[in-house]
Amino acid sequence: ARVEVRAASYVSSADDTRPDQVSFDIAPPLFPKPTGDFVSGTKRNCDAYIFCLYKGMDQSQNILDLDFWEFYAVSAETLENERPGRISITLPSLMDLSVWQSDYYGIPEAVEKALAA
């Protein structure tokens, strides 16, 4: 299966005083035209997405600590059927879908479940 990975966090390096609204990019890929311009694809280039959410709330926390991460798997077909034409998705909107949450070690199983749903 082809899997695309997207990551987001509640805080940014620019401002760690208040949490950001979590949003993930899900736009179909851009393809070059002979003129050098780019045109948006009409189909997603993967079978499933893994959305990685870093839950750490300040910059002093270790971003490599897997306890601060959550992972969500969803099929590209589900995104296309439930959120057609969208180029981004917020965390609440993602959670309304048939999404499989896991820790780092459960990602392969979550992808399998998402593809089977």
N, C-alpha and C positions, 0 to 999 in steps of 0.2 A: 504494500500500500504506500502511496505517496502521502507524506505528512508535512504540513507547514507548521512552523512554530512561531508564535507571537508572544511577546512579553510586555508587561506593564507593572506599574507599582503605584502605591498610594501617595508617595512623596517623590519630588523631583530634586535634582541637585540644586536648582535655582531657589527653591523655597521649601524648606522642611518644617515650616511652622504650621501648615495646615494641609490636610490630605487632599489630593486631587481626585476628580471623578475618574474612575478607571475606564478606559476605552481601548479597544484593540482594532487594528487595521485589518480589514477583510476584503479589501478591494481586489478585483481580478487583476492579473498582471498586465503590464503595459508591454506592447510589442513595437519594435521600430518599423517604420515605413521606409521605402527607398528614398523618400525626401529628407529623412533625418528626423521627422516628427515621430511622435509616439501615439499609438492608438490603444485604447483600453480593450482588453480581451473580453469576450462574451461568456467565457466559461472559466471557472476556477481551475487552477493548475494542480490540484491535489485531491485526495480522497477524504482526508480528515485534517482537522486542525488541533493543535495542542496550544491552549492558552495558559501561559505561565504568569502567575500573580505573585509578586514580591510583597509580603505583608508587613515588612519592617517599617516602623514609623519614624525612625530618625537615622541620620547618616552614620551614627557611631556603631550601628549593628552591622554584623558581618554578612554581606550579600551572598557569600558562599555557604552560609549555614542553611541547609535544606529545610530546617524546621520553620524558616520564615517564608517558605514557598508553598503555593497551592497550584495544582495542575488540573485543567479541565479539557476533556476530549469531546469533540463533536464532529459529526460527518459533514463534509462539504455539501452533500445532498440536503441535509437538514437545514443548513444555513440558507441554501438557495431556495428551498421550499417555504421556509418560515420567515425569512428576511430577504426577499428577492431585491436585487439591485442595491443593496446596502454596501457602503464602502468602509463602515466602521460599526462596531457593536459595543455597547456599554456592558459592564458587568451585570447589572440587573436584567438587561434584555437577554444576555447570554444565559443567565440562570433560569429564564422562563422556557428555555428549549430543553430537548432531551440531551442533556450534557452529563458526562461521567466525570466526577471529581475523584482525584487520587493524590497520593503523595508521589514523590519522585520514583520510587521503586514500583509503583503500580501503573505507570504510564502505558506500557505495552498492553496490559489487560484492559485499561480504559479505552484505548484506541480500538481494540478488537470489539468491545461492547458497543462503542459508538458506530462502528461500521456495520454491525449486525442489527442495529435498531432500525 
